[in-house]
Amino acid sequence: MGVLEGKVAAVTGAGRGIGREIALMFAQEGAQVVVNDLGGDTDGSGRGGIAEEVANEIVAHGGKAVPHGEDIATVAGGESLLQSAVDHFGGLDILVNNAGILRDRTLFNMEEEDWDAVIRVHLKGHYCCSRPFARFIREHNRTHCRIINFSSVSGLFGNFGQSNYGAAKAGIAGFSRVLALELAKYGCTVNTISPAALTRMTIPLRERRGETVSDQDLIDSGPQHIAPVVTWLASEAAGHVTSQIIHVAHGLVGIMQQPAIIKSFQHEQAWSLEELDEYMPKLLQAKKDHDREVAERGKPEPIKEGWSSQN
C-alpha cells in the first residue's frame, strides 16, 4: 500500500517537468490525481493536450487520474479544479500549486504585460486554487489535508532579470505562512518548496550562459528529485510539518530559515540620526555574523549510499 492510498490530489502544471513527476509519483503511491495543465509554452502562450497524456499514462499503469485543462489563474479555473476532484473522486485532500511561466527581463525592459502575466499565473494562481479548497475544507470539516506551494530562490534570494518572477515567488512564501495559520485548526498543513531542477523552463537559462545540458545532467538534476520530497510532505508522516520552506535540488534536501529578528535595541524615545550612526552598524554586523553561521550550518552533509536510520 502506498503512502497516499485513498487520497485525492490535484497538481497544477502537471503536464511536464516537476509537476508531471509529482503526479506520477502520487499515483504510484495510491493517490487519485487530477492532472492540470494548459499545455502552453513557457511564457504562458498557447495550449496543448499534455494533461490528457499524463492522465492516460497514469491510467495505463493501473492508477486513477483525470485531466484538467482549465486556466488556474482564474477564480473559475480554480473552482473547476476542485469540482473536478469532487466529481470524479468524491473530494480533495492534497493540492500542489506548481503551475508557472517565465517572462525574464530586467526592469529596464519589462513591460506591464510581462509583469502582470507572471504575477497572475504564479501568485494569483495560488490564490485561485487554494481559496476554493480552503472553503471546501472548512465547509466539510475535511481534516488532515495538505497544500504544497512552489516558491523559488529567485524570490527567496533574488535573481538578476527576474523581478516579476521573484516578486511572485516571494509572495507565495508569505501567502503560505498566512494560509498555514488559517487552516491549522483543521489539521491542514501548508508548506513551500524551493526547487532547483533542470526543466524546459530552466535549461534555456543555462544555455544562454553558454553551458550545455547533457543526459547525465538530467539524471543528476532532473525534476524527478523534487517529487519524493513533495510526496513525503503530502503523506501522514509529515502531519506535524507546516509553514516550512523546504529546498530541494539534485539530491539535496534542506530547510530554509524564515524571516526573524536577529538582533535589536530598544529605545525609550525616537532614535536620533547620531544614535543610528552608532547602533545601525552593530545591527549590520550582527546580520553578517548570523549569515556566516547559517552558511556554515547549511552546508550539505553527505549521506552514504544505501544508508538509512535503521541501519
N, C-alpha and C positions, 0 to 999 in steps of 0.2 A: 504494500500500500504506500502510495506517495505521500509526501508531507502536506500536499494541498488537496488530498482526496475529499470530494464532496463540496469543495469551494467553487464559487463562481467569480471569475476575474475579467476585467476589461483592461486592455492595453492599447493606448493610443500610439500612433506612429509605428504600428507593429508589422508593417509590410516589408521592412528592410532593417538591416543593421541591428542596433541594440534592442529595439522593440520586438523584432522578429525572434531573436534569440530568447528573449524573455517569454514571449507567447509559447514558443516551442517547449521550453523547459517547464513552464507552468502546466502545460498539457501532459507532459511526461510524468509530472508529479501528481496527476489526478485532477487538476482543475478543469472546469468547463470555461472556455475562453471566448470572449467577444474580441475579435481582431479588427481594430480600427486603423484605417489609413486612407487618405485621399489618393495616394499613388502619384503625387506630383513630383516636380523637380525640387532640388534643394533650396531654391529661392521661393518656393511656395506656388509656382505656376504649374498649370496642367493637372491632369487627373489620369488615373490608371486603375486596373483591377487587381492590384497586388494583394489587397486584403483577402480577396477570394482565394488567391493562390496559397497564401499561408494557412487559411482556414481549411482548404482542401488537403493540404499536406498533413495537418494535424489529424483530420478525419481518416486519411489514408493509413495513418499509423495507429489507428484504433482509439484516437482521442475524440473529444467533443469540442466543436468550435463553430462559430458563425462569423461571417464578415460584416463589417460596418463601414460604410464609405462616406459618412456624413462629415461635415466640417465641424470639428470640435471647438473651434474658436468662436462659435455662435452659441447663444443660450439654447436655441432649438437643437443644435447638434449635440450638446452635452446632455440634454434631456433625452434625446433619441438614443444615445449610447446606453444610458441606464435602462430605458424602456426595452431595448433590445435584449439586455441581460435578463430582465424580468420576464419578457415574453417567451424567450427560448429556454431559460434555465431556472426561472422562478425567483430570481433575486440577484443580489450582487454583494460580494464580500471583500473584493480586492480591486482597487483602482490604481493603475500605473499611468501617471501623466508623463508621457515620454515624447510626444509629437513635437517637432520643431523644424524651423527653417533657418537659413542664413542669408543675410544681406550685408556682407562685410564691406565697410568703407570707413575712412577716417571721418571725423565730424566735419572737416572742411568740405567734404564731397557728399555727405549723407543728405539725401532728400527726405522730405517729410514722409513719403510713401515707404521708404526703406525703414524708417523708424517705426511707423505705425504697423507695418506688416509683421515685423519681428516681435514687437510687444504684443500684438494681437494673438499670434499663434502660441507663443510661449506663455506669457503671463496671463492674458485673458483666457487662453485655452485651459489653464489650470483651474481658473475660477469657474468656467462654464461647465466643466466636468465634475468638479468637486462639490459645487453647490447642490445639484440635484441628489448626489449620493449622500451628502450630509443630511439633507432633509429626509431622504429615504431611511437612513439610519435612525434618526430621531422619531419619525412617524411610526416605524415598525419596531422600534426598540431592538434593532439588529446589532447585537453586541459583538465585540472582538473582531471588527473589520480592520482593514488595512488601506492606507493611502500612501503611495510611494511616489514622490515627486522628483523631477530631474532639474538640478541646478548645473553649474559648471564653474571650473576655475576661472573662466573668463569673467564671471561676475564676482566670485569669491576672492580672487586675487587681482583680476584685471588683465586685459589683453589688448594690445595695440590694434586699432582698426575695428573694434567690436563694441562700441559704446551702446548700441541698441541691444545687442545680444547680452552684453554684460549687465546692463540695467535690468533686463527681463530676468536673467538668471539670479541676480542678487535679490530681486523682488520675490522670486519663487522661494528662496530660503526664508525670507521674512514671512511670507504667506504661510509657509509650512509650520513655522513656530506658533503662529496665532491659531491655525487650524488644529494643531495638536492640543492646545489648551481648550478649545471649544468642544472637541469631541472626546476629551478624556473621560467624561462621566459615562460614556457608552463603551469604554474599553477599546476604542478605536485608536490605533497608533498612526502617527503621521511622521514619516521620515523622508530625508532628502538624500539623493545620490549625486555625488560629484564624480562623473565618469571620465575616463580617458581611454579611448579606443579608436582604432583605425576603422573608419566607416566612409561611406561615399561623401559625407559632409566634411570629414577631417583630412582625408587623403589628399584632396587638392591643395590644402594649406601646406602640407609638407612638400608637395610637388612644386608649388610656387617658390619655395625656398631652395629649389634645386635638388631636393632629396628624392630618392627613388624608394618605392614601396615594393618589397619582394613578397613572394608567397610565404616565406618564413616569418616575415614581419606580421602578416595577417594571422599566422598561427600564434605568434608570441603576444600580439597586441590587439587581436580582433574583438568584436563585441561579445563573443562567447565568454569572455572573462567577467562580464558585468552580470549576466543572467543568474549565476548561482547566488550572488550576494543579494540580489533583489528577491529571489525565491526564498532565501532564508528569512529576510525581513518580512515576507508575506506569510511565513509559517507560524505555528504555535510557539516554536522555540523563541521567537522574537516578541512575544506578547508583552514583555516588560520594557521594550526598547521604543522610545518615542521622542520626537523633537530633536533627533540627531542628524548630523551630516556625515555620511559615510563616503569616503573617497575610494574609488576602485580603479585600478589601472594595471594591465598586463601582469597579473599575478600578485599585485599589491592590494591590500585592503587596510584602510586606516580610518580613524575617527578624527574629525576636524574640530577645532575649537570654535566656540560661539562667541558673539560679542559680549564682553565683560569689562568692567573697570579694573585696570591693572594696578593703578596707584592713584591716590587722591589726597588733596589737602583741603581742610575746612577752614573757612574764614568767617569771622563774625560780621563782616560788612563787605560791601562791594570791593572787588580787587582793584587796586591801582595799577597803572601800567608799570611803575617801578617794581612793584611786588611781583607782577607777572614776569618781568625780566629775570627775577631771581628764581621763581618756582617752576615756570614752564620748562626750562632746561632739565630740571630734576624729573619732571614727568616724562619728557622725551627720552632721557637716559634710562628710566625705568622700563619704557617700552622697548628700547634696544636690548636691554638685558633680558627681558621676557622673550623677545623674538629669538635671541641666541639660544636660550634654554629650550624653547619649543622646537626649534630647528634640530637641536641635538637629540631630543627625546623622540622626535618624529622620524628619525632615520629608520628605514625598514630593517627589521630583524629577520634574517634568512631562516626559512623553515626547511628542514631536511626533507628530501623526497621520501614519501611513504610514512612520514611521522604523523602520529595522532596523539591526543592527550591520554588515550587508553593504552598506549604502548609502554 
